[in-house]
Amino acid sequence: MTKNRSPLYVTSLIAGAFFMENLDGTIIATALPQMARSFHIGAVSLNIGMTAYLLTLAVFIPISGWVADRFGSRSVFGAAVLTFTIASLLCGVSKTLTEFTLMRILQGVGGAMMVPVGRLIVLRNTPKDQLAQAIAYISWPGLTALVLGPALGGFITTYWSWHWIFFLNLPLGIVALVLTMLWIENTRAEEVHPFDWLTFALGGVASSGAVYAMEKLGGEGEHWQTPTIIFVLSLLSGFLAIASARRRPLTSFIDLESMKLKSYSLSVYGASLFRISVSVLPFLLPLMFQIAFGMSAFHSGLYLLALFAGDLSMKSVVIQLLRRYGFRQLLIVNGLITTGSMVACAALGPSTPPALIASILFFHGACRSLEFTCMTTLAYSEIPSNKMSRANGFLSAIMQLSMGMGVAVGAITLRLIAHGRGHSAAMPQLADFRYAILAVAALSLGPVFDSLSLRHDAGAATSGHVQPVIETNPA
């Protein structure tokens, strides 16, 4: 960071980058029906645009730390912002689904370098006892974008056209690029290890192959043999990537060293199931509101603003809750409550009072926000600063992959349920949406079970939680 600038300036810039990247990942949710008509395809099929974007992030994020160490944080961050902005323009002028998907992949390449490099700058310059506040601060805009995106997309789609949801990134990208040149110092690592091409290639094949196969398995009129073979081959590639990482444990993109810490591995295993589960709702709910409830894109998007309000309300008290209850207790209790709130979303219907719909979404937003902050903060709470680059790159990839999986899992679940109930998935029914939400709600219990083996004092240096001392009288 430049010496004449407050760290708050850089942190604010990175938070803004989080907002732009996450906004672009979700803003098309309420625009899917209009985009489908423009491309002459089914609305559910357009989830490939969302999946391709998030999947590209997952494939390229692991190398973000290495690239920043090699070429400098400002150079990488600035190039990423420029790539992301140009790709946004090209998305807006796309004429076919193929063109649109390719431009979303290009956007993903920019986002893969933009967000994790920014997070790494913050993590390296934040003391452990201030980590929760820093992560909450840079996470607010990103979580805000996840819920504001569908509402804003619905407004733009209803009163203009879907093309403008991508043109919106142009002024944001230009401002971010200028501020990057002014505020970010172009720091490089003194020693950069050789690029781990083998693990990168195997991991990329594994993640992209798995999501592609899942997409095909849930598609209309698709045979199951070929996608199944691709899925099995992707799993094999994943095992080979892990084997390759074990040969280079200190330099591989797969951070097996950090995985030895329960506080870190929880955010890879149980937390991934949670991210898959809760990332389904911003995809399914707008479709359910429009297709099953008969709402406009703008009206359906407005309801999701309640999620945004819930996110912000919980962020104001997360530090106090962590200090009082600690990570383990919060992850278990709040995880159960979050699952219950998803079940409540499945019970919504066209006759549900608007105030009740908004209240349920607000409550779910607050619960998921608390769980997200706890899991992310805990992951970095015991990582030494000299290992932060690899740990951040690997975990950032897992985060994006699980969220990309969420969209795919949501679409596939909806399609399979529709098939199972004997009708086409092109026009899902209300019961299809309800069963799909209930199915993915079960996945949100991942961190609950994973936290049962967590130490009671895990992350205490970060949360400030002190276990009460139980005095015993000597016999």
Contacts in CASP RR format, 6 or more apart in sequence:
PFRMAT RR
TARGET T0000
AUTHOR 0000-0000-0000
METHOD contacts of the structure
MODEL  1
MTKNRSPLYVTSLIAGAFFMENLDGTIIATALPQMARSFHIGAVSLNIGM
TAYLLTLAVFIPISGWVADRFGSRSVFGAAVLTFTIASLLCGVSKTLTEF
TLMRILQGVGGAMMVPVGRLIVLRNTPKDQLAQAIAYISWPGLTALVLGP
ALGGFITTYWSWHWIFFLNLPLGIVALVLTMLWIENTRAEEVHPFDWLTF
ALGGVASSGAVYAMEKLGGEGEHWQTPTIIFVLSLLSGFLAIASARRRPL
TSFIDLESMKLKSYSLSVYGASLFRISVSVLPFLLPLMFQIAFGMSAFHS
GLYLLALFAGDLSMKSVVIQLLRRYGFRQLLIVNGLITTGSMVACAALGP
STPPALIASILFFHGACRSLEFTCMTTLAYSEIPSNKMSRANGFLSAIMQ
LSMGMGVAVGAITLRLIAHGRGHSAAMPQLADFRYAILAVAALSLGPVFD
SLSLRHDAGAATSGHVQPVIETNPA
1 7 0 8 1.000
1 10 0 8 1.000
1 121 0 8 1.000
1 125 0 8 1.000
1 183 0 8 1.000
1 184 0 8 1.000
1 185 0 8 1.000
2 182 0 8 1.000
2 183 0 8 1.000
2 184 0 8 1.000
2 185 0 8 1.000
5 182 0 8 1.000
5 183 0 8 1.000
7 125 0 8 1.000
9 183 0 8 1.000
10 121 0 8 1.000
10 122 0 8 1.000
10 183 0 8 1.000
10 184 0 8 1.000
11 122 0 8 1.000
11 134 0 8 1.000
11 137 0 8 1.000
11 138 0 8 1.000
13 176 0 8 1.000
13 179 0 8 1.000
13 180 0 8 1.000
13 183 0 8 1.000
13 184 0 8 1.000
14 118 0 8 1.000
14 119 0 8 1.000
14 121 0 8 1.000
14 122 0 8 1.000
14 138 0 8 1.000
15 137 0 8 1.000
15 138 0 8 1.000
15 140 0 8 1.000
15 141 0 8 1.000
15 142 0 8 1.000
16 141 0 8 1.000
16 176 0 8 1.000
17 77 0 8 1.000
17 81 0 8 1.000
17 114 0 8 1.000
17 115 0 8 1.000
17 118 0 8 1.000
17 176 0 8 1.000
18 115 0 8 1.000
18 138 0 8 1.000
18 139 0 8 1.000
18 141 0 8 1.000
18 142 0 8 1.000
18 145 0 8 1.000
19 141 0 8 1.000
19 142 0 8 1.000
19 144 0 8 1.000
19 145 0 8 1.000
20 84 0 8 1.000
20 145 0 8 1.000
20 169 0 8 1.000
20 172 0 8 1.000
20 173 0 8 1.000
20 176 0 8 1.000
21 84 0 8 1.000
21 111 0 8 1.000
21 114 0 8 1.000
21 115 0 8 1.000
21 142 0 8 1.000
21 145 0 8 1.000
22 141 0 8 1.000
22 142 0 8 1.000
22 143 0 8 1.000
22 145 0 8 1.000
22 146 0 8 1.000
23 142 0 8 1.000
23 145 0 8 1.000
23 148 0 8 1.000
23 149 0 8 1.000
23 152 0 8 1.000
23 169 0 8 1.000
24 53 0 8 1.000
24 84 0 8 1.000
24 88 0 8 1.000
24 107 0 8 1.000
24 166 0 8 1.000
24 169 0 8 1.000
25 50 0 8 1.000
25 53 0 8 1.000
25 54 0 8 1.000
26 50 0 8 1.000
26 145 0 8 1.000
26 146 0 8 1.000
26 147 0 8 1.000
26 149 0 8 1.000
26 150 0 8 1.000
26 282 0 8 1.000
27 145 0 8 1.000
27 149 0 8 1.000
27 150 0 8 1.000
27 152 0 8 1.000
27 153 0 8 1.000
27 165 0 8 1.000
27 168 0 8 1.000
28 35 0 8 1.000
28 46 0 8 1.000
28 49 0 8 1.000
28 50 0 8 1.000
28 153 0 8 1.000
28 162 0 8 1.000
28 165 0 8 1.000
29 50 0 8 1.000
29 149 0 8 1.000
29 150 0 8 1.000
29 153 0 8 1.000
29 282 0 8 1.000
29 283 0 8 1.000
29 286 0 8 1.000
29 287 0 8 1.000
30 149 0 8 1.000
30 150 0 8 1.000
30 151 0 8 1.000
30 153 0 8 1.000
30 154 0 8 1.000
30 157 0 8 1.000
30 286 0 8 1.000
30 290 0 8 1.000
30 297 0 8 1.000
30 298 0 8 1.000
30 300 0 8 1.000
30 301 0 8 1.000
31 153 0 8 1.000
31 154 0 8 1.000
31 156 0 8 1.000
31 157 0 8 1.000
31 162 0 8 1.000
31 165 0 8 1.000
31 297 0 8 1.000
32 43 0 8 1.000
32 44 0 8 1.000
32 46 0 8 1.000
32 47 0 8 1.000
32 286 0 8 1.000
32 287 0 8 1.000
33 43 0 8 1.000
33 290 0 8 1.000
33 291 0 8 1.000
33 297 0 8 1.000
34 157 0 8 1.000
34 161 0 8 1.000
34 162 0 8 1.000
34 297 0 8 1.000
35 46 0 8 1.000
35 100 0 8 1.000
35 162 0 8 1.000
36 42 0 8 1.000
36 43 0 8 1.000
36 45 0 8 1.000
36 46 0 8 1.000
38 162 0 8 1.000
39 46 0 8 1.000
39 96 0 8 1.000
39 97 0 8 1.000
39 100 0 8 1.000
41 97 0 8 1.000
42 426 0 8 1.000
43 287 0 8 1.000
43 291 0 8 1.000
44 287 0 8 1.000
44 411 0 8 1.000
44 414 0 8 1.000
44 415 0 8 1.000
44 425 0 8 1.000
44 426 0 8 1.000
44 428 0 8 1.000
45 97 0 8 1.000
45 219 0 8 1.000
45 220 0 8 1.000
46 97 0 8 1.000
47 215 0 8 1.000
47 283 0 8 1.000
47 407 0 8 1.000
47 408 0 8 1.000
47 410 0 8 1.000
47 411 0 8 1.000
48 97 0 8 1.000
48 101 0 8 1.000
48 215 0 8 1.000
49 100 0 8 1.000
49 101 0 8 1.000
49 104 0 8 1.000
50 104 0 8 1.000
50 283 0 8 1.000
50 404 0 8 1.000
50 407 0 8 1.000
51 211 0 8 1.000
51 215 0 8 1.000
51 404 0 8 1.000
51 407 0 8 1.000
51 408 0 8 1.000
51 411 0 8 1.000
52 101 0 8 1.000
52 104 0 8 1.000
52 105 0 8 1.000
53 104 0 8 1.000
53 105 0 8 1.000
53 107 0 8 1.000
53 108 0 8 1.000
54 400 0 8 1.000
54 401 0 8 1.000
54 403 0 8 1.000
54 404 0 8 1.000
54 407 0 8 1.000
55 207 0 8 1.000
55 208 0 8 1.000
55 211 0 8 1.000
55 400 0 8 1.000
55 401 0 8 1.000
55 404 0 8 1.000
56 104 0 8 1.000
56 105 0 8 1.000
56 107 0 8 1.000
56 108 0 8 1.000
56 109 0 8 1.000
56 112 0 8 1.000
57 108 0 8 1.000
57 111 0 8 1.000
57 112 0 8 1.000
57 115 0 8 1.000
57 397 0 8 1.000
57 400 0 8 1.000
58 207 0 8 1.000
58 397 0 8 1.000
58 398 0 8 1.000
58 400 0 8 1.000
58 401 0 8 1.000
58 404 0 8 1.000
59 112 0 8 1.000
59 203 0 8 1.000
59 204 0 8 1.000
59 207 0 8 1.000
59 208 0 8 1.000
59 397 0 8 1.000
60 108 0 8 1.000
60 109 0 8 1.000
60 110 0 8 1.000
60 112 0 8 1.000
60 113 0 8 1.000
61 112 0 8 1.000
61 115 0 8 1.000
61 116 0 8 1.000
61 393 0 8 1.000
61 396 0 8 1.000
61 397 0 8 1.000
61 400 0 8 1.000
62 200 0 8 1.000
62 253 0 8 1.000
62 254 0 8 1.000
62 393 0 8 1.000
62 394 0 8 1.000
62 396 0 8 1.000
62 397 0 8 1.000
63 195 0 8 1.000
63 200 0 8 1.000
63 253 0 8 1.000
64 76 0 8 1.000
64 112 0 8 1.000
64 113 0 8 1.000
64 116 0 8 1.000
64 117 0 8 1.000
64 120 0 8 1.000
64 393 0 8 1.000
64 396 0 8 1.000
65 116 0 8 1.000
65 117 0 8 1.000
65 120 0 8 1.000
65 389 0 8 1.000
65 390 0 8 1.000
65 392 0 8 1.000
65 393 0 8 1.000
66 192 0 8 1.000
66 193 0 8 1.000
66 195 0 8 1.000
66 196 0 8 1.000
66 253 0 8 1.000
66 389 0 8 1.000
67 76 0 8 1.000
67 113 0 8 1.000
67 117 0 8 1.000
68 76 0 8 1.000
68 77 0 8 1.000
68 113 0 8 1.000
68 117 0 8 1.000
68 120 0 8 1.000
68 389 0 8 1.000
69 188 0 8 1.000
69 189 0 8 1.000
69 192 0 8 1.000
69 389 0 8 1.000
70 188 0 8 1.000
70 189 0 8 1.000
70 192 0 8 1.000
71 188 0 8 1.000
72 186 0 8 1.000
72 187 0 8 1.000
72 188 0 8 1.000
73 117 0 8 1.000
73 118 0 8 1.000
73 120 0 8 1.000
73 121 0 8 1.000
73 184 0 8 1.000
73 185 0 8 1.000
73 186 0 8 1.000
73 187 0 8 1.000
73 188 0 8 1.000
74 180 0 8 1.000
74 181 0 8 1.000
74 184 0 8 1.000
74 185 0 8 1.000
74 186 0 8 1.000
74 187 0 8 1.000
75 186 0 8 1.000
76 113 0 8 1.000
76 117 0 8 1.000
77 113 0 8 1.000
77 114 0 8 1.000
77 117 0 8 1.000
77 118 0 8 1.000
77 180 0 8 1.000
77 184 0 8 1.000
78 114 0 8 1.000
78 177 0 8 1.000
78 180 0 8 1.000
78 181 0 8 1.000
78 184 0 8 1.000
79 110 0 8 1.000
79 113 0 8 1.000
80 110 0 8 1.000
80 111 0 8 1.000
80 112 0 8 1.000
80 113 0 8 1.000
80 114 0 8 1.000
80 117 0 8 1.000
81 110 0 8 1.000
81 114 0 8 1.000
81 173 0 8 1.000
81 176 0 8 1.000
81 177 0 8 1.000
81 180 0 8 1.000
82 177 0 8 1.000
83 106 0 8 1.000
83 107 0 8 1.000
83 109 0 8 1.000
83 110 0 8 1.000
83 111 0 8 1.000
83 113 0 8 1.000
84 107 0 8 1.000
84 108 0 8 1.000
84 110 0 8 1.000
84 111 0 8 1.000
84 114 0 8 1.000
84 169 0 8 1.000
84 173 0 8 1.000
85 169 0 8 1.000
85 170 0 8 1.000
85 172 0 8 1.000
85 173 0 8 1.000
85 174 0 8 1.000
85 177 0 8 1.000
86 106 0 8 1.000
87 103 0 8 1.000
87 104 0 8 1.000
87 106 0 8 1.000
87 107 0 8 1.000
87 108 0 8 1.000
87 109 0 8 1.000
87 110 0 8 1.000
88 107 0 8 1.000
88 166 0 8 1.000
88 167 0 8 1.000
88 168 0 8 1.000
88 169 0 8 1.000
88 170 0 8 1.000
89 166 0 8 1.000
89 167 0 8 1.000
89 169 0 8 1.000
89 170 0 8 1.000
90 103 0 8 1.000
90 106 0 8 1.000
91 100 0 8 1.000
91 103 0 8 1.000
91 104 0 8 1.000
91 107 0 8 1.000
91 166 0 8 1.000
92 103 0 8 1.000
92 163 0 8 1.000
92 166 0 8 1.000
92 167 0 8 1.000
93 163 0 8 1.000
94 100 0 8 1.000
94 103 0 8 1.000
112 400 0 8 1.000
115 396 0 8 1.000
116 392 0 8 1.000
116 393 0 8 1.000
116 396 0 8 1.000
119 138 0 8 1.000
119 392 0 8 1.000
119 396 0 8 1.000
120 388 0 8 1.000
120 389 0 8 1.000
120 392 0 8 1.000
120 393 0 8 1.000
121 184 0 8 1.000
122 134 0 8 1.000
122 138 0 8 1.000
123 131 0 8 1.000
123 134 0 8 1.000
123 380 0 8 1.000
123 388 0 8 1.000
123 392 0 8 1.000
124 385 0 8 1.000
124 388 0 8 1.000
124 389 0 8 1.000
126 134 0 8 1.000
128 381 0 8 1.000
128 461 0 8 1.000
128 462 0 8 1.000
129 461 0 8 1.000
129 462 0 8 1.000
129 464 0 8 1.000
131 377 0 8 1.000
131 380 0 8 1.000
131 381 0 8 1.000
131 462 0 8 1.000
132 318 0 8 1.000
132 319 0 8 1.000
132 322 0 8 1.000
132 373 0 8 1.000
132 377 0 8 1.000
132 462 0 8 1.000
132 463 0 8 1.000
133 319 0 8 1.000
135 373 0 8 1.000
135 376 0 8 1.000
135 377 0 8 1.000
135 380 0 8 1.000
136 315 0 8 1.000
136 318 0 8 1.000
136 319 0 8 1.000
136 373 0 8 1.000
136 377 0 8 1.000
139 315 0 8 1.000
139 372 0 8 1.000
139 373 0 8 1.000
139 376 0 8 1.000
140 311 0 8 1.000
140 312 0 8 1.000
140 315 0 8 1.000
143 308 0 8 1.000
143 311 0 8 1.000
143 315 0 8 1.000
143 369 0 8 1.000
143 372 0 8 1.000
144 308 0 8 1.000
144 311 0 8 1.000
144 312 0 8 1.000
146 282 0 8 1.000
146 307 0 8 1.000
146 311 0 8 1.000
147 282 0 8 1.000
147 304 0 8 1.000
147 305 0 8 1.000
147 307 0 8 1.000
147 308 0 8 1.000
147 311 0 8 1.000
147 365 0 8 1.000
148 305 0 8 1.000
148 308 0 8 1.000
149 304 0 8 1.000
150 282 0 8 1.000
150 285 0 8 1.000
150 286 0 8 1.000
150 300 0 8 1.000
150 301 0 8 1.000
150 304 0 8 1.000
151 298 0 8 1.000
151 301 0 8 1.000
151 302 0 8 1.000
151 304 0 8 1.000
151 305 0 8 1.000
151 308 0 8 1.000
152 165 0 8 1.000
152 168 0 8 1.000
153 162 0 8 1.000
153 165 0 8 1.000
153 297 0 8 1.000
153 301 0 8 1.000
154 286 0 8 1.000
154 296 0 8 1.000
154 297 0 8 1.000
154 298 0 8 1.000
154 300 0 8 1.000
154 301 0 8 1.000
155 298 0 8 1.000
155 301 0 8 1.000
156 162 0 8 1.000
156 164 0 8 1.000
156 165 0 8 1.000
156 168 0 8 1.000
157 165 0 8 1.000
157 297 0 8 1.000
157 298 0 8 1.000
158 296 0 8 1.000
158 297 0 8 1.000
158 298 0 8 1.000
159 298 0 8 1.000
189 389 0 8 1.000
193 250 0 8 1.000
193 251 0 8 1.000
194 251 0 8 1.000
196 244 0 8 1.000
196 245 0 8 1.000
196 248 0 8 1.000
196 251 0 8 1.000
196 252 0 8 1.000
196 253 0 8 1.000
198 244 0 8 1.000
199 241 0 8 1.000
199 244 0 8 1.000
199 245 0 8 1.000
199 248 0 8 1.000
199 252 0 8 1.000
199 253 0 8 1.000
199 254 0 8 1.000
200 253 0 8 1.000
202 237 0 8 1.000
202 238 0 8 1.000
202 240 0 8 1.000
202 241 0 8 1.000
202 244 0 8 1.000
203 237 0 8 1.000
203 238 0 8 1.000
203 241 0 8 1.000
204 237 0 8 1.000
204 241 0 8 1.000
205 233 0 8 1.000
205 234 0 8 1.000
205 237 0 8 1.000
205 238 0 8 1.000
206 234 0 8 1.000
206 235 0 8 1.000
206 237 0 8 1.000
206 238 0 8 1.000
206 241 0 8 1.000
207 234 0 8 1.000
207 401 0 8 1.000
208 234 0 8 1.000
209 230 0 8 1.000
209 231 0 8 1.000
209 233 0 8 1.000
209 234 0 8 1.000
209 237 0 8 1.000
210 231 0 8 1.000
210 234 0 8 1.000
210 235 0 8 1.000
210 405 0 8 1.000
211 404 0 8 1.000
211 405 0 8 1.000
211 408 0 8 1.000
212 227 0 8 1.000
212 230 0 8 1.000
212 234 0 8 1.000
213 227 0 8 1.000
213 228 0 8 1.000
213 230 0 8 1.000
213 231 0 8 1.000
213 234 0 8 1.000
214 227 0 8 1.000
214 231 0 8 1.000
214 405 0 8 1.000
214 408 0 8 1.000
214 409 0 8 1.000
214 412 0 8 1.000
215 408 0 8 1.000
215 411 0 8 1.000
215 412 0 8 1.000
216 222 0 8 1.000
216 226 0 8 1.000
216 227 0 8 1.000
216 230 0 8 1.000
217 224 0 8 1.000
217 227 0 8 1.000
217 228 0 8 1.000
217 231 0 8 1.000
217 412 0 8 1.000
218 411 0 8 1.000
218 412 0 8 1.000
218 415 0 8 1.000
218 416 0 8 1.000
219 412 0 8 1.000
219 415 0 8 1.000
219 425 0 8 1.000
220 415 0 8 1.000
220 424 0 8 1.000
220 425 0 8 1.000
220 426 0 8 1.000
241 254 0 8 1.000
242 254 0 8 1.000
242 256 0 8 1.000
244 252 0 8 1.000
245 252 0 8 1.000
245 253 0 8 1.000
245 254 0 8 1.000
245 256 0 8 1.000
246 256 0 8 1.000
249 256 0 8 1.000
249 257 0 8 1.000
250 257 0 8 1.000
253 390 0 8 1.000
253 393 0 8 1.000
253 394 0 8 1.000
254 394 0 8 1.000
255 387 0 8 1.000
255 390 0 8 1.000
255 391 0 8 1.000
255 393 0 8 1.000
255 394 0 8 1.000
255 395 0 8 1.000
257 387 0 8 1.000
257 390 0 8 1.000
258 264 0 8 1.000
258 383 0 8 1.000
258 387 0 8 1.000
258 390 0 8 1.000
258 391 0 8 1.000
258 394 0 8 1.000
258 395 0 8 1.000
259 265 0 8 1.000
259 268 0 8 1.000
261 382 0 8 1.000
261 383 0 8 1.000
262 453 0 8 1.000
262 454 0 8 1.000
262 455 0 8 1.000
262 458 0 8 1.000
263 327 0 8 1.000
263 378 0 8 1.000
263 379 0 8 1.000
263 381 0 8 1.000
263 382 0 8 1.000
263 454 0 8 1.000
263 458 0 8 1.000
263 459 0 8 1.000
264 379 0 8 1.000
264 380 0 8 1.000
264 382 0 8 1.000
264 383 0 8 1.000
264 391 0 8 1.000
264 395 0 8 1.000
266 331 0 8 1.000
266 375 0 8 1.000
266 378 0 8 1.000
266 379 0 8 1.000
266 447 0 8 1.000
266 450 0 8 1.000
266 451 0 8 1.000
266 454 0 8 1.000
267 375 0 8 1.000
267 376 0 8 1.000
267 378 0 8 1.000
267 379 0 8 1.000
267 395 0 8 1.000
267 398 0 8 1.000
268 395 0 8 1.000
268 398 0 8 1.000
269 446 0 8 1.000
269 450 0 8 1.000
270 446 0 8 1.000
270 447 0 8 1.000
270 449 0 8 1.000
270 450 0 8 1.000
271 375 0 8 1.000
271 379 0 8 1.000
271 402 0 8 1.000
271 446 0 8 1.000
271 447 0 8 1.000
271 450 0 8 1.000
272 398 0 8 1.000
272 401 0 8 1.000
272 402 0 8 1.000
272 405 0 8 1.000
273 402 0 8 1.000
273 443 0 8 1.000
273 444 0 8 1.000
273 445 0 8 1.000
273 446 0 8 1.000
273 447 0 8 1.000
274 335 0 8 1.000
274 338 0 8 1.000
274 371 0 8 1.000
274 375 0 8 1.000
274 443 0 8 1.000
274 444 0 8 1.000
274 446 0 8 1.000
274 447 0 8 1.000
275 399 0 8 1.000
275 402 0 8 1.000
275 403 0 8 1.000
275 406 0 8 1.000
276 402 0 8 1.000
276 403 0 8 1.000
276 404 0 8 1.000
276 405 0 8 1.000
276 406 0 8 1.000
276 409 0 8 1.000
276 440 0 8 1.000
276 443 0 8 1.000
277 342 0 8 1.000
277 406 0 8 1.000
277 440 0 8 1.000
277 441 0 8 1.000
277 442 0 8 1.000
277 443 0 8 1.000
277 444 0 8 1.000
278 338 0 8 1.000
278 342 0 8 1.000
278 368 0 8 1.000
278 444 0 8 1.000
279 402 0 8 1.000
279 403 0 8 1.000
279 404 0 8 1.000
279 406 0 8 1.000
279 407 0 8 1.000
280 406 0 8 1.000
280 407 0 8 1.000
280 409 0 8 1.000
280 410 0 8 1.000
280 413 0 8 1.000
280 436 0 8 1.000
280 437 0 8 1.000
280 440 0 8 1.000
281 307 0 8 1.000
281 342 0 8 1.000
281 345 0 8 1.000
281 364 0 8 1.000
281 437 0 8 1.000
282 304 0 8 1.000
282 307 0 8 1.000
283 406 0 8 1.000
283 407 0 8 1.000
283 410 0 8 1.000
283 411 0 8 1.000
284 410 0 8 1.000
284 414 0 8 1.000
284 433 0 8 1.000
284 436 0 8 1.000
284 437 0 8 1.000
285 300 0 8 1.000
285 303 0 8 1.000
285 304 0 8 1.000
285 345 0 8 1.000
285 361 0 8 1.000
286 297 0 8 1.000
286 300 0 8 1.000
286 301 0 8 1.000
286 304 0 8 1.000
287 428 0 8 1.000
287 433 0 8 1.000
288 348 0 8 1.000
288 428 0 8 1.000
288 430 0 8 1.000
288 433 0 8 1.000
289 295 0 8 1.000
289 299 0 8 1.000
289 300 0 8 1.000
289 301 0 8 1.000
289 303 0 8 1.000
290 296 0 8 1.000
290 297 0 8 1.000
290 300 0 8 1.000
291 427 0 8 1.000
291 428 0 8 1.000
292 349 0 8 1.000
292 350 0 8 1.000
292 428 0 8 1.000
292 429 0 8 1.000
292 430 0 8 1.000
292 433 0 8 1.000
293 300 0 8 1.000
293 349 0 8 1.000
293 350 0 8 1.000
293 430 0 8 1.000
294 350 0 8 1.000
303 354 0 8 1.000
303 357 0 8 1.000
303 358 0 8 1.000
303 361 0 8 1.000
304 361 0 8 1.000
306 357 0 8 1.000
306 358 0 8 1.000
306 359 0 8 1.000
306 361 0 8 1.000
306 362 0 8 1.000
306 365 0 8 1.000
307 361 0 8 1.000
307 362 0 8 1.000
307 364 0 8 1.000
307 365 0 8 1.000
309 362 0 8 1.000
310 362 0 8 1.000
310 363 0 8 1.000
310 365 0 8 1.000
310 366 0 8 1.000
310 369 0 8 1.000
311 365 0 8 1.000
311 366 0 8 1.000
311 368 0 8 1.000
311 369 0 8 1.000
312 369 0 8 1.000
313 362 0 8 1.000
313 366 0 8 1.000
314 365 0 8 1.000
314 366 0 8 1.000
314 367 0 8 1.000
314 369 0 8 1.000
314 370 0 8 1.000
314 373 0 8 1.000
315 369 0 8 1.000
315 373 0 8 1.000
318 369 0 8 1.000
318 370 0 8 1.000
318 373 0 8 1.000
318 374 0 8 1.000
321 330 0 8 1.000
321 370 0 8 1.000
322 330 0 8 1.000
322 374 0 8 1.000
322 377 0 8 1.000
322 462 0 8 1.000
322 463 0 8 1.000
322 464 0 8 1.000
322 465 0 8 1.000
323 463 0 8 1.000
323 464 0 8 1.000
323 465 0 8 1.000
324 465 0 8 1.000
325 333 0 8 1.000
325 465 0 8 1.000
326 459 0 8 1.000
326 460 0 8 1.000
326 463 0 8 1.000
326 464 0 8 1.000
326 465 0 8 1.000
327 374 0 8 1.000
327 377 0 8 1.000
327 378 0 8 1.000
327 381 0 8 1.000
327 451 0 8 1.000
327 454 0 8 1.000
327 458 0 8 1.000
327 459 0 8 1.000
327 463 0 8 1.000
327 465 0 8 1.000
328 451 0 8 1.000
328 454 0 8 1.000
328 455 0 8 1.000
328 456 0 8 1.000
328 458 0 8 1.000
330 370 0 8 1.000
330 374 0 8 1.000
331 371 0 8 1.000
331 374 0 8 1.000
331 375 0 8 1.000
331 378 0 8 1.000
331 447 0 8 1.000
331 448 0 8 1.000
331 451 0 8 1.000
331 454 0 8 1.000
332 448 0 8 1.000
332 451 0 8 1.000
332 452 0 8 1.000
334 367 0 8 1.000
334 370 0 8 1.000
334 371 0 8 1.000
334 374 0 8 1.000
335 367 0 8 1.000
335 371 0 8 1.000
335 444 0 8 1.000
335 445 0 8 1.000
335 447 0 8 1.000
335 448 0 8 1.000
336 445 0 8 1.000
336 448 0 8 1.000
337 367 0 8 1.000
338 364 0 8 1.000
338 367 0 8 1.000
338 368 0 8 1.000
338 371 0 8 1.000
338 444 0 8 1.000
339 441 0 8 1.000
339 442 0 8 1.000
339 444 0 8 1.000
339 445 0 8 1.000
339 448 0 8 1.000
340 441 0 8 1.000
341 360 0 8 1.000
341 363 0 8 1.000
341 364 0 8 1.000
341 365 0 8 1.000
341 367 0 8 1.000
341 368 0 8 1.000
342 364 0 8 1.000
342 437 0 8 1.000
342 440 0 8 1.000
342 441 0 8 1.000
342 444 0 8 1.000
343 437 0 8 1.000
343 438 0 8 1.000
343 441 0 8 1.000
344 360 0 8 1.000
344 363 0 8 1.000
344 364 0 8 1.000
345 360 0 8 1.000
345 361 0 8 1.000
345 364 0 8 1.000
345 437 0 8 1.000
346 433 0 8 1.000
346 434 0 8 1.000
346 435 0 8 1.000
346 437 0 8 1.000
346 438 0 8 1.000
346 441 0 8 1.000
347 434 0 8 1.000
348 357 0 8 1.000
348 360 0 8 1.000
349 430 0 8 1.000
350 430 0 8 1.000
371 447 0 8 1.000
375 447 0 8 1.000
377 462 0 8 1.000
377 463 0 8 1.000
378 458 0 8 1.000
378 459 0 8 1.000
378 462 0 8 1.000
379 391 0 8 1.000
379 395 0 8 1.000
380 388 0 8 1.000
380 391 0 8 1.000
380 392 0 8 1.000
381 458 0 8 1.000
381 459 0 8 1.000
381 461 0 8 1.000
381 462 0 8 1.000
381 463 0 8 1.000
382 459 0 8 1.000
383 391 0 8 1.000
406 440 0 8 1.000
409 440 0 8 1.000
409 443 0 8 1.000
410 436 0 8 1.000
410 440 0 8 1.000
413 436 0 8 1.000
413 439 0 8 1.000
413 440 0 8 1.000
414 425 0 8 1.000
414 428 0 8 1.000
414 432 0 8 1.000
414 433 0 8 1.000
414 436 0 8 1.000
415 425 0 8 1.000
417 432 0 8 1.000
417 435 0 8 1.000
417 436 0 8 1.000
417 439 0 8 1.000
418 424 0 8 1.000
418 425 0 8 1.000
418 428 0 8 1.000
418 429 0 8 1.000
418 432 0 8 1.000
419 425 0 8 1.000
421 429 0 8 1.000
421 431 0 8 1.000
421 432 0 8 1.000
423 429 0 8 1.000
425 432 0 8 1.000
456 467 0 8 1.000
457 465 0 8 1.000
457 467 0 8 1.000
459 465 0 8 1.000
460 466 0 8 1.000
460 467 0 8 1.000
END
